[in-house]
């Protein structure tokens, strides 16, 4: 299973970015997909997750600004990020969780830098 994240970059505060995570080699039923981020010196933290049925969960810090979506046919997950803040600066990682058995697969990460 491979996950490839795209769409990171440098943006000014208040700007927008759209991250995509393409997958290959998935032969199992997906339970959920998600985005996590890790800032320098910090632990990796949840940004947003989405189940195969469309249920979503967001970190409080991004609610109302970020939107996660998933294309079930393509096994691709997206993260629309609006109103970006300098504190959103981090490496963003996508993951996929298999339904059964439960395994978690990670992509390589994409850098998002928000300048003030």
MOGI-V606791 format. One record per residue. N is the residue number from 0. RES is the residue in one letter. PHI is phi as a letter, one per 40 degrees, with the letter a starting at -180 (999 if undefined). NEAR is the number of other C-alpha atoms within 8 Angstrom. Layout:
n: <N & N>
res: <RES & RES>
phi: <PHI & PHI>
near: <NEAR & NEAR>
This chain:
n: <0 & 1 & 2 & 3 & 4 & 5 & 6 & 7 & 8 & 9 & 10 & 11 & 12 & 13 & 14 & 15 & 16 & 17 & 18 & 19 & 20 & 21 & 22 & 23 & 24 & 25 & 26 & 27 & 28 & 29 & 30 & 31 & 32 & 33 & 34 & 35 & 36 & 37 & 38 & 39 & 40 & 41 & 42 & 43 & 44 & 45 & 46 & 47 & 48 & 49 & 50 & 51 & 52 & 53 & 54 & 55 & 56 & 57 & 58 & 59 & 60 & 61 & 62 & 63 & 64 & 65 & 66 & 67 & 68 & 69 & 70 & 71 & 72 & 73 & 74 & 75 & 76 & 77 & 78 & 79 & 80 & 81 & 82 & 83 & 84 & 85 & 86 & 87 & 88 & 89 & 90 & 91 & 92 & 93 & 94 & 95 & 96 & 97 & 98 & 99 & 100 & 101 & 102 & 103 & 104 & 105 & 106 & 107 & 108 & 109 & 110 & 111 & 112 & 113 & 114 & 115>
res: <X & X & X & X & X & X & X & X & X & X & X & X & X & X & X & X & X & X & X & X & X & X & X & X & X & X & X & X & X & X & X & X & X & X & X & X & X & X & X & X & X & X & X & X & X & X & X & X & X & X & X & X & X & X & X & X & X & X & X & X & X & X & X & X & X & X & X & X & X & X & X & X & X & X & X & X & X & X & X & X & X & X & X & X & X & X & X & X & X & X & X & X & X & X & X & X & X & X & X & X & X & X & X & X & X & X & X & X & X & X & X & X & X & X & X & X>
phi: <999 & b & b & b & c & b & h & c & i & b & a & c & d & g & c & b & a & b & c & b & b & c & b & a & g & c & b & b & c & c & c & a & b & a & b & b & a & b & c & d & g & b & c & c & b & c & b & a & b & a & c & c & c & g & c & b & a & b & c & d & c & b & d & g & b & b & b & c & a & a & b & c & c & b & f & b & b & b & b & c & b & b & f & c & b & d & c & c & c & a & c & b & b & b & a & b & b & c & c & a & c & c & b & b & b & b & c & c & g & b & c & b & b & b & c & c>
near: <7 & 9 & 14 & 10 & 14 & 8 & 9 & 11 & 9 & 8 & 11 & 9 & 11 & 8 & 9 & 10 & 11 & 10 & 12 & 11 & 13 & 11 & 12 & 7 & 6 & 6 & 4 & 6 & 7 & 11 & 10 & 12 & 15 & 13 & 13 & 13 & 12 & 11 & 10 & 5 & 4 & 6 & 6 & 8 & 7 & 10 & 11 & 12 & 13 & 15 & 11 & 11 & 5 & 8 & 7 & 9 & 7 & 10 & 9 & 5 & 4 & 9 & 8 & 5 & 9 & 10 & 8 & 13 & 9 & 12 & 8 & 7 & 5 & 7 & 9 & 12 & 13 & 11 & 12 & 11 & 12 & 10 & 9 & 13 & 11 & 10 & 5 & 9 & 11 & 11 & 11 & 12 & 13 & 15 & 13 & 12 & 12 & 13 & 11 & 6 & 5 & 7 & 8 & 8 & 10 & 10 & 12 & 9 & 10 & 12 & 10 & 13 & 12 & 14 & 9 & 6>
